């Protein structure tokens, strides 16, 4: 195992190369098994079929639903919805105060609820004396807040992606959000595998990468590798946050 003192002697570029080698080693150990393209195609087919069925159902509703309808529990519907909006605001404020990654999810949920609130306020008050108040509330309050939440979530996602790219030694500007791949996902992975527990959350001996005799042998061979000046090799070890001045990279991230 390379000591911390030896890691301090590496230049920043050498540490980045070393980190890239470690990431490639982890990816190789967790390489997906072949033959998963069929399951992925099934998932995509189900998604497309669901979109088609929903489009047909929207057309049916547009043709069959009455223009006016007397609702049942009108007060309960709106009180329950506004209570959910209050919970979303509260959890979002807590996540922002505590600097939690959950803030990204909270911002997206909050923006969705605000857009729904604006939509139903305006549509359900059409041809009533409250329409102007609902319209101004949507344009001046709800929709701007929703846009702010979406922009904030987008910036946080790009910052997270930029940090991951930095830890992987990838330089250059962060690509557009629609071009960023899922973290830890491969194009050959099954879609169901995207929702599995991370490797660090699995119990010991549950088949995580590097466990067992083969994993131990691989780690032993890596630990015996030497690093020459100006070069980097895959090394088994742990980076500490203070391994070098100004370098906060950690292999555990």
PEBEL-V469918 format. One record per backbone hydrogen bond with DSSP energy under -1.0 kcal/mol. CO is the residue of the C=O (numbers start at 1). NH is the residue of the N-H. Records with the same first field share a line. If there is no record, write none. Layout:
# PEBEL-V469918
CO=NH + NH
This chain:
# PEBEL-V469918
3=7
4=8
7=10
11=15
12=16
13=17
14=18
15=19
16=20
17=21
18=22
19=23
20=24
21=25
22=26
23=27
24=28
25=29
26=30
28=31
36=40
37=41
38=42
39=43
40=44
41=45
42=46
43=47
44=48
45=49
46=50
47=51
48=52
49=53
50=54
51=55
52=56
53=57
54=58
55=59
56=60
57=61
58=62
59=63
60=64
61=65
72=74
73=77
74=78
75=79
76=80
77=81
78=82
79=83
80=84
81=85
82=86
83=87
84=88
85=89
86=90
87=91
88=92
89=93
90=94
91=95
92=96
93=97
94=98
95=100
100=103
101=104
102=106
103=107
104=108
105=109
106=110
107=111
108=112
109=113
110=114
111=115
112=116
113=117
114=118
115=119
116=120
117=121
118=122
119=123
120=124
123=126
125=128
128=131
130=134
131=135
132=136
133=137
134=138
135=139
136=140
137=141 + 142
138=143
141=145
142=146
143=147
144=148
145=149
146=150
147=151
148=152
149=153
150=154
151=155
152=156
153=157
154=158
155=159
156=160
157=161
158=162
159=163
160=164
161=165
162=166
163=167
164=168
165=170
166=169
176=179
177=180
182=185
186=189
191=194
192=195
193=196
198=201
199=202
203=206
208=211
212=216
213=217
214=218
215=219
216=220
217=221
218=222
219=223
220=224
222=225
228=231
240=243
244=247
250=253
